[in-house]
Amino acid sequence: MSATLTEDKITLLKKTSIEARRLIIESVYHAGAGHVGGPMSAVDVLVHLYFNEMNIDPENPRAEDRDRFVLSKGHSAIGLYSVLAIRGYLPIEELKTFDALNSRLQGHPDMNALPGVDMSTGSLGQGISAAVGIALGAKLQNKNFRTYCMIGDGESQEGQVWEAADIASKYKLDNFVIILDYNKLQQFGWDGEGESREIPVTNPKKRWEAFGFYVITIDGHDFEQINKAFKEAREVKGKPTIIIANTIKGKGVSFMENAYLWHSRVPTNGELKQAVQEIEMEV
């Protein structure tokens, strides 16, 4: 991991995120199904993890000493697949098979189908438990790899999330980092004002501190803040860390941003063209 980010590195990470967002939109359009809003909010953190943070090797995806990543909010799989493809774990062309019968790229990640996926996820709340187990196993075996887990804020309503948090704190898993994709919007839930939804989980900082976590709060779309947060997490001893990444659901496309209806919706041909144009304008 780079201690600081140069302007060239930031530019490269931003371009990678732009490419990933375009691939997300195109893949969901081609499949005729899939989630959009959550993958778009998570992309910048995913890009940083795979291009600047984790000890990984696409040529040796099962290396024993590799860092592990678990996408607990597994319905955002197309976001992970897009980043994995750009990183070299699979051909970018294969993204066109997303959600197709017999494809390696199903609607939720399958660790038995795709190298580079460390845990099969989909049932909300369960991925974090697996990630805690991986981190605990590393501690018990004196392994030096780190384990990262991304959860959603809607997912944080699952009781299993907090049971896992309690265990991570109990065993002082300072090799474990959670990223909360805090886009403050879920597909279903209580209505808010206008066409909004109530925020799924309020004041996450106090909640996670109460469970014994070291808490870092950032703008989840600012690569300098993201980099600084992961660097800070590496210095934490004796407790697990959670990075609360404030994000925008549907980030990068004006008509998708902060719109819960785009949690899971397929763009029309016209919407696809507009979305790609808006995304590519950020280059």
N, C-alpha and C positions, 0 to 999 in steps of 0.2 A: 504494500500500500504506500502511495506517495504521501510524504509528510505535508507537502503543500501542492497546490495545483497551479501549473503555469497557465498562461492565457491560451496557449496552443492546446493544452490538455483539456481545458474547459470547453474550448471550441469543438474538439473531437468528441467529447462526451455529449455535448448538445446535438451534434450532427447524428450521432448514434441513436439518441433518443428520438430525433425526428424520423429517422429511418424506421425505427421500431414502431412508432405510432402509425406511420403509413402502412406498414405490414399488418398491424392489428386490424385496421379498418378494412384493408383489402381482403384479408383472410376471412373475416366475419362475413363480408359481402359475398365472397366466393362460396363459402360454406352454406350461406342462407340461414345461419344460426350462430349464436355465440354472445359473449358478453363484451361490452365496449367500455363503459364508463370506468369500471374498476381497473382494468388493465391500463387505461390511459393515465389514471392518477398514479399508478404504481411504477410506471416505466422508468422514471429518472433514478429512483432508488435501485431498481433492478439493473439498470445500465451501470451504475456506479459499483454495485456488488460484483458484477461479472467482468468489468473492464478496469477496475481500480482497487478493489478491496480484497477479494477472496483469492486464496492460494488454490488455483485450479489449472487443469491442463486438458483442453478438448481432445488432444491426442491420447490421453490416458484418463478417461472419465471416471474410472473406478479406483484410482490411486488411493492407497490406504491413508496417506497423510494429507489428502485434500481437505479443504474446508467444505462443510456441508451447508446446503440451503434447502429449506422446506417452505413451500408456498402453501400456508395453511388455508388461505382464501383461494382454494383450488379452482373456483369458477373463473378466476382471472388467468387461466392457463395460457391463453393465446398471447398474453403479455410476456410470460416466461418463455414460451416457444420462440417468439420473435427475437428476443434477446439472445437465446441459446443459438439460434440460427446465425445471427450476425457474428456471434463469438466463435462459430465454427463447429458446433456440436452436431449440426445437421444442415443439409443443403437448404438454402433459402427457398428454392423452388418447391421443396416438400411442404411448405406452409400452405400450399394450395390444396393439400389433402386434409387440412384441419377439419375435424369432426366427421370425416368420412368413414364408412364401414371399413374395418381392417387397417385403418391408418394408425401410425404410431402416435399421432397427435389427436388424442381424444379430447372431449370437452373438459375433462379433468386430468391432471397429470398421472401417468402410469409409470412407475419406476421400473417395471418389468419390460416395458416396451421401448423406452427411450433412454439411452445413456445420457447422463447429465442430470437426470431427475433423481433426487435422493430419497423421495418419499411420495407414495401415491396419496393424493388428497382429494377432497371434495366434500365430505361430510363436515360441515363447519364446526370448529372447535377441536377437531381431532388431530390436525396437523401439528399444532403446538405441543401436544402431549408426546408425539413421536419425536419432535425436535428436542424436547427436554430429555427424553430417553437417550438420544444420540449424544447429547452434551454430557450427560451423567456417565454414559459408557466410556467416553473419552477420558473423563476424570479418573474413573476406576482403573483404567488401563494405562494411565499416565501418558496419554496421547496428547500431542500439542495442537491438533487441528481445532478450529473454531466452528461453531454451529450458529447459523443465522436462520431466523424464521420470520416471515411476513404474515401478519394477521390483519383482518379488516375490522373496522369499528362496529359494523353490524354484527360481525362474528363474535365480537366481544360480549355480546349478550348471552352467549352460551356458558353455562356453568363450568364446563370442562376446561375452558380457558383459565379460569381462576384456580381450579384445582391444580392445573399444570404450573401456574405461576407460583403457587404455594410451595410446590415441590422444588422448583428451580431455586427459590429463595432459601429453602431449608438446607439444600445441599451446596449452597454458595457457588452456583455455577457461573463463575466469572469468565468462562469460555463460551458463554451463550448470550446472543444479542437478538432481541425481538425488534422488529420494525412494525409499528402500527401505521397502516395506511389510513390516516385520519382525514378522509374526504367528507366526513360528516353527513353522508347521504347513503341511504340504502333503498333497495327496490320496494320493499314492503315495510309497513310500520304505521305509526300514527301520523295523520296529516298535520302539517304545520300551516303557516300562513300561505295563502295563494296556492301555487302548485308545488309547494315544497313539502318536505317531510321533517318531522322532529329529529334533532340530532340523536343518533343511536346511543352514544355513550358520552356523558358530560363529565368534564373535569377528569380526564384520564390520568393526568399527572398525579393527583392526590391518590387516586385508586391504586396506581402501580407503586407509588411510594409506600402506601400502606401494606403492600405485599412484599416489601423489602427490596424493591428494585432501585437501581440507579437510573434516574430519568433524565433524558436529554430531549429538548423540544426544538424543532427546526422547521424551516420552510422546505418541504419535500421536493421542491423543484429547483432549488438553489444548490448547484454542485459544490460550491465552496462550503456552504453550511453542512451539506451531506458528508463531505470529506472530513471536515473538522469533527463531526459527531462520531464517525466511526473511529477516527484516531483517538478521540477522548475515551471511547468505549474500551479500547485496547489497554488503557491505563488503569481501568477499574479493577480492584482486587476484592475478593471476598463476597461479591454479590453479582447477580445478573444485571444486565442493562436492557432498557427499552428505549428506543428512539421513536418519539412521537413525531411523525412526519406529517405536517399540515399540508394537505394536497387538495387539488381541485378535480372533482370527478369529471371525466370527459376532457381533461386538459388538452388544449391545443386546437380544439374545434369549437367555434363560438356557439353554435346551436346545440352542442352536446354538453358544454360546461355547466355544472351545477344543475343538471336536469335529470331527475331520477328515472324518467322514462327511457333514458339511454343507458340504464344499467344493463339491459339485455334487449337489444333491438337491432335489426338488420337495416343498414342504410339502403335507400333507393339508389338507382344509378346517378341521379342528379345530386343526391346528398353525398354520395361517394366522391364525385368529382369536386364538389365544393370543399369537402373535408380534406382531401388530398391537397388542394390548392392552398388552403389555410395552413396546413401543417408545413408544407414546403416553403411557405413564405417566411417561416422562422429561421431558415438557413442564413 
